[in-house]
Amino acid sequence: MVDSLIATVNAAREVPGWLSASIHRSFDGTQVLNYVQFESQEAARRILSHLAQGGHLQRNTAPGTVSPGQYEVVYTVGKP
């Protein structure tokens, strides 16, 4: 799953409006989270369309349950 998501992220990077992605794997290896940032909702739609056309979304959803969602960043803090 992680390798598939890395391939997907690399394909998404080609589309204008993509900002970043962080792929997380649970310590027990049973869950994977892909946190992606886009410039806008329109950019997200454009990128998801590009990924669907390339078969990436289908490959990533085949192995198990996927719970997609879109969220607004309301607060970020980092190390001073």
Biopython code that builds the backbone (N, CA, C, O; Angstrom):
import numpy as np
from Bio.PDB.StructureBuilder import StructureBuilder

atoms = [
    (1, "MET", "N", (0.828, -1.195, 0.000)),
    (1, "MET", "CA", (0.000, 0.000, 0.000)),
    (1, "MET", "C", (0.866, 1.250, 0.000)),
    (1, "MET", "O", (0.595, 2.193, -0.743)),
    (2, "VAL", "N", (1.899, 1.266, 0.821)),
    (2, "VAL", "CA", (2.754, 2.447, 0.895)),
    (2, "VAL", "C", (3.399, 2.721, -0.466)),
    (2, "VAL", "O", (3.434, 3.865, -0.918)),
    (3, "ASP", "N", (3.907, 1.679, -1.113)),
    (3, "ASP", "CA", (4.525, 1.862, -2.432)),
    (3, "ASP", "C", (3.524, 2.403, -3.444)),
    (3, "ASP", "O", (3.868, 3.257, -4.261)),
    (4, "SER", "N", (2.290, 1.912, -3.394)),
    (4, "SER", "CA", (1.250, 2.386, -4.299)),
    (4, "SER", "C", (0.938, 3.860, -4.043)),
    (4, "SER", "O", (0.756, 4.631, -4.986)),
    (5, "LEU", "N", (0.877, 4.246, -2.780)),
    (5, "LEU", "CA", (0.607, 5.644, -2.449)),
    (5, "LEU", "C", (1.771, 6.553, -2.866)),
    (5, "LEU", "O", (1.549, 7.686, -3.293)),
    (6, "ILE", "N", (2.989, 6.066, -2.745)),
    (6, "ILE", "CA", (4.143, 6.853, -3.191)),
    (6, "ILE", "C", (4.054, 7.100, -4.693)),
    (6, "ILE", "O", (4.321, 8.210, -5.154)),
    (7, "ALA", "N", (3.686, 6.088, -5.452)),
    (7, "ALA", "CA", (3.519, 6.251, -6.900)),
    (7, "ALA", "C", (2.408, 7.259, -7.195)),
    (7, "ALA", "O", (2.528, 8.068, -8.116)),
    (8, "THR", "N", (1.338, 7.209, -6.419)),
    (8, "THR", "CA", (0.222, 8.130, -6.599)),
    (8, "THR", "C", (0.655, 9.564, -6.303)),
    (8, "THR", "O", (0.334, 10.480, -7.060)),
    (9, "VAL", "N", (1.375, 9.757, -5.218)),
    (9, "VAL", "CA", (1.864, 11.087, -4.849)),
    (9, "VAL", "C", (2.769, 11.635, -5.947)),
    (9, "VAL", "O", (2.673, 12.812, -6.297)),
    (10, "ASN", "N", (3.636, 10.806, -6.488)),
    (10, "ASN", "CA", (4.527, 11.266, -7.550)),
    (10, "ASN", "C", (3.757, 11.657, -8.806)),
    (10, "ASN", "O", (4.164, 12.576, -9.517)),
    (11, "ALA", "N", (2.649, 10.970, -9.089)),
    (11, "ALA", "CA", (1.800, 11.353, -10.225)),
    (11, "ALA", "C", (1.058, 12.650, -9.925)),
    (11, "ALA", "O", (0.881, 13.478, -10.819)),
    (12, "ALA", "N", (0.624, 12.839, -8.692)),
    (12, "ALA", "CA", (-0.115, 14.046, -8.308)),
    (12, "ALA", "C", (0.771, 15.284, -8.367)),
    (12, "ALA", "O", (0.285, 16.379, -8.649)),
    (13, "ARG", "N", (2.059, 15.121, -8.107)),
    (13, "ARG", "CA", (2.987, 16.255, -8.097)),
    (13, "ARG", "C", (3.056, 16.963, -9.439)),
    (13, "ARG", "O", (3.454, 18.125, -9.510)),
    (14, "GLU", "N", (2.672, 16.274, -10.499)),
    (14, "GLU", "CA", (2.725, 16.834, -11.855)),
    (14, "GLU", "C", (1.625, 17.858, -12.121)),
    (14, "GLU", "O", (1.728, 18.651, -13.057)),
    (15, "VAL", "N", (0.577, 17.847, -11.304)),
    (15, "VAL", "CA", (-0.613, 18.664, -11.566)),
    (15, "VAL", "C", (-0.525, 19.981, -10.796)),
    (15, "VAL", "O", (-0.255, 19.983, -9.595)),
    (16, "PRO", "N", (-0.755, 21.104, -11.488)),
    (16, "PRO", "CA", (-0.740, 22.397, -10.797)),
    (16, "PRO", "C", (-1.746, 22.415, -9.641)),
    (16, "PRO", "O", (-2.872, 21.934, -9.772)),
    (17, "GLY", "N", (-1.323, 22.973, -8.520)),
    (17, "GLY", "CA", (-2.192, 23.074, -7.352)),
    (17, "GLY", "C", (-1.851, 22.075, -6.269)),
    (17, "GLY", "O", (-2.341, 22.196, -5.146)),
    (18, "TRP", "N", (-1.016, 21.083, -6.578)),
    (18, "TRP", "CA", (-0.588, 20.111, -5.570)),
    (18, "TRP", "C", (0.454, 20.778, -4.685)),
    (18, "TRP", "O", (1.347, 21.455, -5.195)),
    (19, "LEU", "N", (0.360, 20.603, -3.365)),
    (19, "LEU", "CA", (1.325, 21.213, -2.455)),
    (19, "LEU", "C", (2.231, 20.190, -1.781)),
    (19, "LEU", "O", (3.455, 20.303, -1.855)),
    (20, "SER", "N", (1.635, 19.186, -1.120)),
    (20, "SER", "CA", (2.462, 18.237, -0.380)),
    (20, "SER", "C", (1.657, 16.989, -0.032)),
    (20, "SER", "O", (0.432, 16.962, -0.145)),
    (21, "ALA", "N", (2.380, 15.964, 0.393)),
    (21, "ALA", "CA", (1.753, 14.741, 0.885)),
    (21, "ALA", "C", (2.649, 14.122, 1.942)),
    (21, "ALA", "O", (3.875, 14.199, 1.853)),
    (22, "SER", "N", (2.038, 13.513, 2.935)),
    (22, "SER", "CA", (2.758, 12.776, 3.970)),
    (22, "SER", "C", (2.053, 11.441, 4.138)),
    (22, "SER", "O", (0.857, 11.394, 4.426)),
    (23, "ILE", "N", (2.794, 10.360, 3.957)),
    (23, "ILE", "CA", (2.229, 9.019, 4.086)),
    (23, "ILE", "C", (2.657, 8.472, 5.443)),
    (23, "ILE", "O", (3.844, 8.444, 5.767)),
    (24, "HIS", "N", (1.681, 8.040, 6.225)),
    (24, "HIS", "CA", (1.928, 7.514, 7.568)),
    (24, "HIS", "C", (1.496, 6.045, 7.621)),
    (24, "HIS", "O", (0.469, 5.673, 7.054)),
    (25, "ARG", "N", (2.286, 5.217, 8.303)),
    (25, "ARG", "CA", (1.923, 3.806, 8.521)),
    (25, "ARG", "C", (1.869, 3.579, 10.024)),
    (25, "ARG", "O", (2.761, 4.012, 10.753)),
    (26, "SER", "N", (0.818, 2.896, 10.491)),
    (26, "SER", "CA", (0.715, 2.589, 11.918)),
    (26, "SER", "C", (1.874, 1.681, 12.327)),
    (26, "SER", "O", (2.397, 0.924, 11.509)),
    (27, "PHE", "N", (2.261, 1.760, 13.575)),
    (27, "PHE", "CA", (3.377, 0.954, 14.057)),
    (27, "PHE", "C", (3.127, -0.543, 13.901)),
    (27, "PHE", "O", (4.068, -1.315, 13.715)),
    (28, "ASP", "N", (1.865, -0.955, 13.975)),
    (28, "ASP", "CA", (1.577, -2.384, 13.798)),
    (28, "ASP", "C", (1.404, -2.761, 12.323)),
    (28, "ASP", "O", (1.185, -3.930, 12.004)),
    (29, "GLY", "N", (1.501, -1.780, 11.427)),
    (29, "GLY", "CA", (1.448, -2.049, 9.992)),
    (29, "GLY", "C", (0.077, -2.360, 9.436)),
    (29, "GLY", "O", (-0.030, -2.823, 8.300)),
    (30, "THR", "N", (-0.979, -2.121, 10.202)),
    (30, "THR", "CA", (-2.324, -2.469, 9.738)),
    (30, "THR", "C", (-3.084, -1.306, 9.113)),
    (30, "THR", "O", (-4.119, -1.514, 8.481)),
    (31, "GLN", "N", (-2.585, -0.091, 9.281)),
    (31, "GLN", "CA", (-3.289, 1.067, 8.733)),
    (31, "GLN", "C", (-2.298, 2.031, 8.083)),
    (31, "GLN", "O", (-1.149, 2.158, 8.506)),
    (32, "VAL", "N", (-2.783, 2.701, 7.044)),
    (32, "VAL", "CA", (-1.981, 3.694, 6.339)),
    (32, "VAL", "C", (-2.827, 4.949, 6.168)),
    (32, "VAL", "O", (-4.018, 4.874, 5.865)),
    (33, "LEU", "N", (-2.203, 6.089, 6.362)),
    (33, "LEU", "CA", (-2.875, 7.375, 6.200)),
    (33, "LEU", "C", (-2.075, 8.203, 5.207)),
    (33, "LEU", "O", (-0.851, 8.293, 5.302)),
    (34, "ASN", "N", (-2.769, 8.800, 4.261)),
    (34, "ASN", "CA", (-2.128, 9.678, 3.286)),
    (34, "ASN", "C", (-2.709, 11.071, 3.490)),
    (34, "ASN", "O", (-3.875, 11.313, 3.177)),
    (35, "TYR", "N", (-1.906, 11.977, 4.012)),
    (35, "TYR", "CA", (-2.328, 13.350, 4.271)),
    (35, "TYR", "C", (-1.803, 14.214, 3.129)),
    (35, "TYR", "O", (-0.592, 14.345, 2.949)),
    (36, "VAL", "N", (-2.715, 14.800, 2.362)),
    (36, "VAL", "CA", (-2.353, 15.549, 1.160)),
    (36, "VAL", "C", (-2.842, 16.982, 1.288)),
    (36, "VAL", "O", (-3.914, 17.235, 1.838)),
    (37, "GLN", "N", (-2.049, 17.917, 0.778)),
    (37, "GLN", "CA", (-2.461, 19.317, 0.772)),
    (37, "GLN", "C", (-2.487, 19.837, -0.663)),
    (37, "GLN", "O", (-1.580, 19.582, -1.455)),
    (38, "PHE", "N", (-3.560, 20.577, -0.973)),
    (38, "PHE", "CA", (-3.762, 21.200, -2.275)),
    (38, "PHE", "C", (-3.911, 22.697, -2.078)),
    (38, "PHE", "O", (-4.196, 23.153, -0.971)),
    (39, "GLU", "N", (-3.720, 23.463, -3.142)),
    (39, "GLU", "CA", (-3.900, 24.916, -3.064)),
    (39, "GLU", "C", (-5.357, 25.308, -2.855)),
    (39, "GLU", "O", (-5.643, 26.317, -2.210)),
    (40, "SER", "N", (-6.289, 24.509, -3.402)),
    (40, "SER", "CA", (-7.704, 24.866, -3.341)),
    (40, "SER", "C", (-8.556, 23.612, -3.592)),
    (40, "SER", "O", (-8.039, 22.558, -3.964)),
    (41, "GLN", "N", (-9.848, 23.748, -3.382)),
    (41, "GLN", "CA", (-10.756, 22.642, -3.693)),
    (41, "GLN", "C", (-10.767, 22.358, -5.191)),
    (41, "GLN", "O", (-10.885, 21.203, -5.600)),
    (42, "GLU", "N", (-10.646, 23.385, -6.002)),
    (42, "GLU", "CA", (-10.596, 23.190, -7.456)),
    (42, "GLU", "C", (-9.341, 22.397, -7.827)),
    (42, "GLU", "O", (-9.400, 21.507, -8.675)),
    (43, "ALA", "N", (-8.216, 22.714, -7.203)),
    (43, "ALA", "CA", (-6.983, 21.958, -7.460)),
    (43, "ALA", "C", (-7.162, 20.508, -7.037)),
    (43, "ALA", "O", (-6.704, 19.602, -7.732)),
    (44, "ALA", "N", (-7.820, 20.278, -5.913)),
    (44, "ALA", "CA", (-8.066, 18.910, -5.453)),
    (44, "ALA", "C", (-8.898, 18.142, -6.472)),
    (44, "ALA", "O", (-8.593, 16.988, -6.774)),
    (45, "ARG", "N", (-9.935, 18.760, -7.001)),
    (45, "ARG", "CA", (-10.767, 18.097, -8.023)),
    (45, "ARG", "C", (-9.947, 17.775, -9.267)),
    (45, "ARG", "O", (-10.071, 16.691, -9.837)),
    (46, "ARG", "N", (-9.121, 18.709, -9.678)),
    (46, "ARG", "CA", (-8.282, 18.517, -10.860)),
    (46, "ARG", "C", (-7.288, 17.364, -10.645)),
    (46, "ARG", "O", (-7.098, 16.529, -11.529)),
    (47, "ILE", "N", (-6.678, 17.329, -9.497)),
    (47, "ILE", "CA", (-5.692, 16.289, -9.190)),
    (47, "ILE", "C", (-6.367, 14.929, -9.056)),
    (47, "ILE", "O", (-5.856, 13.938, -9.578)),
    (48, "LEU", "N", (-7.500, 14.861, -8.370)),
    (48, "LEU", "CA", (-8.217, 13.589, -8.233)),
    (48, "LEU", "C", (-8.672, 13.062, -9.584)),
    (48, "LEU", "O", (-8.640, 11.854, -9.822)),
    (49, "SER", "N", (-9.090, 13.943, -10.459)),
    (49, "SER", "CA", (-9.471, 13.534, -11.810)),
    (49, "SER", "C", (-8.273, 12.949, -12.547)),
    (49, "SER", "O", (-8.387, 11.913, -13.202)),
    (50, "HIS", "N", (-7.126, 13.611, -12.440)),
    (50, "HIS", "CA", (-5.891, 13.140, -13.069)),
    (50, "HIS", "C", (-5.512, 11.754, -12.530)),
    (50, "HIS", "O", (-5.127, 10.872, -13.298)),
    (51, "LEU", "N", (-5.621, 11.568, -11.227)),
    (51, "LEU", "CA", (-5.264, 10.284, -10.612)),
    (51, "LEU", "C", (-6.245, 9.185, -10.999)),
    (51, "LEU", "O", (-5.846, 8.040, -11.209)),
    (52, "ALA", "N", (-7.523, 9.526, -11.094)),
    (52, "ALA", "CA", (-8.522, 8.534, -11.512)),
    (52, "ALA", "C", (-8.267, 8.097, -12.947)),
    (52, "ALA", "O", (-8.352, 6.909, -13.258)),
    (53, "GLN", "N", (-7.957, 9.039, -13.817)),
    (53, "GLN", "CA", (-7.683, 8.713, -15.221)),
    (53, "GLN", "C", (-6.460, 7.813, -15.350)),
    (53, "GLN", "O", (-6.391, 6.996, -16.268)),
    (54, "GLY", "N", (-5.493, 7.950, -14.444)),
    (54, "GLY", "CA", (-4.289, 7.125, -14.475)),
    (54, "GLY", "C", (-4.430, 5.803, -13.742)),
    (54, "GLY", "O", (-3.480, 5.021, -13.693)),
    (55, "GLY", "N", (-5.612, 5.538, -13.164)),
    (55, "GLY", "CA", (-5.848, 4.284, -12.461)),
    (55, "GLY", "C", (-5.314, 4.242, -11.042)),
    (55, "GLY", "O", (-5.402, 3.205, -10.384)),
    (56, "HIS", "N", (-4.765, 5.342, -10.558)),
    (56, "HIS", "CA", (-4.168, 5.359, -9.212)),
    (56, "HIS", "C", (-5.202, 5.157, -8.116)),
    (56, "HIS", "O", (-4.968, 4.397, -7.176)),
    (57, "LEU", "N", (-6.332, 5.823, -8.225)),
    (57, "LEU", "CA", (-7.343, 5.702, -7.164)),
    (57, "LEU", "C", (-7.871, 4.279, -7.065)),
    (57, "LEU", "O", (-8.088, 3.765, -5.968)),
    (58, "GLN", "N", (-8.075, 3.652, -8.201)),
    (58, "GLN", "CA", (-8.566, 2.278, -8.220)),
    (58, "GLN", "C", (-7.550, 1.329, -7.571)),
    (58, "GLN", "O", (-7.936, 0.446, -6.805)),
    (59, "ARG", "N", (-6.274, 1.501, -7.865)),
    (59, "ARG", "CA", (-5.232, 0.645, -7.269)),
    (59, "ARG", "C", (-5.148, 0.848, -5.764)),
    (59, "ARG", "O", (-4.909, -0.104, -5.021)),
    (60, "ASN", "N", (-5.340, 2.072, -5.313)),
    (60, "ASN", "CA", (-5.213, 2.356, -3.883)),
    (60, "ASN", "C", (-6.426, 1.906, -3.079)),
    (60, "ASN", "O", (-6.305, 1.668, -1.877)),
    (61, "THR", "N", (-7.573, 1.784, -3.700)),
    (61, "THR", "CA", (-8.762, 1.365, -2.966)),
    (61, "THR", "C", (-8.973, -0.147, -3.008)),
    (61, "THR", "O", (-9.746, -0.675, -2.208)),
    (62, "ALA", "N", (-8.316, -0.847, -3.907)),
    (62, "ALA", "CA", (-8.512, -2.293, -4.052)),
    (62, "ALA", "C", (-8.119, -3.108, -2.816)),
    (62, "ALA", "O", (-8.834, -4.051, -2.478)),
    (63, "PRO", "N", (-7.009, -2.788, -2.119)),
    (63, "PRO", "CA", (-6.577, -3.653, -1.016)),
    (63, "PRO", "C", (-7.450, -3.621, 0.232)),
    (63, "PRO", "O", (-7.393, -4.559, 1.028)),
    (64, "GLY", "N", (-8.252, -2.587, 0.437)),
    (64, "GLY", "CA", (-9.032, -2.538, 1.677)),
    (64, "GLY", "C", (-9.951, -1.355, 1.750)),
    (64, "GLY", "O", (-10.257, -0.722, 0.740)),
    (65, "THR", "N", (-10.386, -1.062, 2.939)),
    (65, "THR", "CA", (-11.323, 0.026, 3.191)),
    (65, "THR", "C", (-10.614, 1.377, 3.109)),
    (65, "THR", "O", (-9.527, 1.561, 3.655)),
    (66, "VAL", "N", (-11.246, 2.300, 2.424)),
    (66, "VAL", "CA", (-10.715, 3.648, 2.289)),
    (66, "VAL", "C", (-11.766, 4.611, 2.830)),
    (66, "VAL", "O", (-12.956, 4.463, 2.553)),
    (67, "SER", "N", (-11.317, 5.597, 3.601)),
    (67, "SER", "CA", (-12.223, 6.604, 4.163)),
    (67, "SER", "C", (-11.742, 7.992, 3.754)),
    (67, "SER", "O", (-11.102, 8.683, 4.547)),
    (68, "PRO", "N", (-12.043, 8.409, 2.523)),
    (68, "PRO", "CA", (-11.579, 9.716, 2.068)),
    (68, "PRO", "C", (-12.361, 10.859, 2.704)),
    (68, "PRO", "O", (-13.505, 10.693, 3.129)),
    (69, "GLY", "N", (-11.729, 12.004, 2.758)),
    (69, "GLY", "CA", (-12.397, 13.194, 3.267)),
    (69, "GLY", "C", (-11.577, 14.414, 2.898)),
    (69, "GLY", "O", (-10.372, 14.313, 2.671)),
    (70, "GLN", "N", (-12.220, 15.552, 2.840)),
    (70, "GLN", "CA", (-11.523, 16.808, 2.601)),
    (70, "GLN", "C", (-11.781, 17.711, 3.794)),
    (70, "GLN", "O", (-12.911, 17.833, 4.268)),
    (71, "TYR", "N", (-10.719, 18.343, 4.272)),
    (71, "TYR", "CA", (-10.783, 19.142, 5.483)),
    (71, "TYR", "C", (-10.112, 20.488, 5.258)),
    (71, "TYR", "O", (-9.252, 20.628, 4.389)),
    (72, "GLU", "N", (-10.502, 21.452, 6.031)),
    (72, "GLU", "CA", (-9.898, 22.768, 6.009)),
    (72, "GLU", "C", (-8.885, 22.855, 7.154)),
    (72, "GLU", "O", (-9.211, 22.510, 8.290)),
    (73, "VAL", "N", (-7.675, 23.308, 6.873)),
    (73, "VAL", "CA", (-6.683, 23.509, 7.925)),
    (73, "VAL", "C", (-7.107, 24.723, 8.728)),
    (73, "VAL", "O", (-7.274, 25.810, 8.175)),
    (74, "VAL", "N", (-7.281, 24.544, 10.033)),
    (74, "VAL", "CA", (-7.698, 25.646, 10.885)),
    (74, "VAL", "C", (-6.613, 26.072, 11.868)),
    (74, "VAL", "O", (-6.686, 27.152, 12.454)),
    (75, "TYR", "N", (-5.606, 25.216, 12.045)),
    (75, "TYR", "CA", (-4.510, 25.577, 12.960)),
    (75, "TYR", "C", (-3.331, 24.647, 12.698)),
    (75, "TYR", "O", (-3.495, 23.436, 12.551)),
    (76, "THR", "N", (-2.155, 25.231, 12.643)),
    (76, "THR", "CA", (-0.923, 24.465, 12.521)),
    (76, "THR", "C", (0.099, 25.060, 13.470)),
    (76, "THR", "O", (0.213, 26.281, 13.578)),
    (77, "VAL", "N", (0.832, 24.217, 14.149)),
    (77, "VAL", "CA", (1.894, 24.691, 15.023)),
    (77, "VAL", "C", (3.129, 23.842, 14.770)),
    (77, "VAL", "O", (3.030, 22.647, 14.492)),
    (78, "GLY", "N", (4.266, 24.459, 14.867)),
    (78, "GLY", "CA", (5.520, 23.754, 14.679)),
    (78, "GLY", "C", (6.481, 24.075, 15.800)),
    (78, "GLY", "O", (6.190, 24.885, 16.680)),
    (79, "LYS", "N", (7.597, 23.447, 15.756)),
    (79, "LYS", "CA", (8.624, 23.678, 16.753)),
    (79, "LYS", "C", (9.166, 25.091, 16.598)),
    (79, "LYS", "O", (9.452, 25.516, 15.479)),
    (80, "PRO", "N", (9.312, 25.830, 17.695)),
    (80, "PRO", "CA", (9.806, 27.217, 17.605)),
    (80, "PRO", "C", (11.233, 27.290, 17.087)),
    (80, "PRO", "O", (11.787, 28.382, 16.955)),
]
sb = StructureBuilder()
sb.init_structure("model")
sb.init_model(0)
sb.init_chain("A")
sb.init_seg("    ")
for serial, (resi, resn, name, xyz) in enumerate(atoms, 1):
    if name == "N":
        sb.init_residue(resn, " ", resi, " ")
    sb.init_atom(name, np.array(xyz, "f"), 0.0, 1.0, " ", f" {name:<3s}", serial, name[0])
structure = sb.get_structure()
